[in-house]
Amino acid sequence: MNTIIMARRFGIIMLFAAIFAITFSMAVEHTGRSGAQSHFGASFTCLQTGSPYCTTVQ
């Protein structure tokens, strides 16, 4: 009986942890799209300055 209660509590805690992890990753992904031109951490210069994809990073 005691292990069933512990397993249920563990399952509830893991459910909340999974929900938190998913919402946190969605928040990080949303704020991470700031328009900075980078590919795997390597920044590069935009050659077409009139392009809407090129932004100035200061």
C-alpha positions in Angstrom: 0.0 0.0 0.0 2.8 2.4 0.9 4.6 1.8 -2.5 1.4 2.5 -4.4 1.1 5.9 -2.7 4.7 6.7 -3.4 4.3 5.7 -7.0 1.2 7.8 -7.4 3.0 10.8 -5.9 6.0 10.3 -8.1 3.8 10.1 -11.2 2.1 13.4 -10.3 5.4 15.1 -9.6 6.8 13.9 -13.0 3.6 15.0 -14.8 4.1 18.5 -13.4 7.8 18.4 -14.3 7.0 17.5 -17.8 4.4 20.2 -18.2 6.9 22.7 -16.8 9.6 21.5 -19.1 7.4 21.8 -22.2 6.1 25.3 -21.4 9.6 26.5 -20.5 11.1 25.2 -23.7 8.2 26.9 -25.7 9.0 30.2 -23.9 12.7 29.9 -24.6 12.1 29.1 -28.2 9.7 32.0 -28.6 12.1 34.6 -27.1 15.1 33.0 -28.9 13.8 34.2 -32.3 15.1 37.7 -32.0 16.2 38.0 -35.7 19.9 37.6 -35.1 21.5 35.8 -37.9 23.4 32.9 -36.5 23.9 29.3 -37.3 25.0 27.0 -34.5 26.4 29.9 -32.5 28.5 31.3 -35.4 27.4 34.8 -36.3 27.8 35.9 -39.9 27.4 39.2 -41.8 24.4 39.7 -44.0 25.4 40.6 -47.5 21.9 41.9 -48.6 21.3 44.8 -46.3 17.9 45.5 -47.8 16.6 42.0 -47.0 14.0 41.8 -44.3 15.9 38.8 -42.8 19.0 41.0 -42.1 19.0 42.9 -38.8 21.6 44.9 -37.1 23.0 43.3 -34.0 24.5 45.7 -31.5 
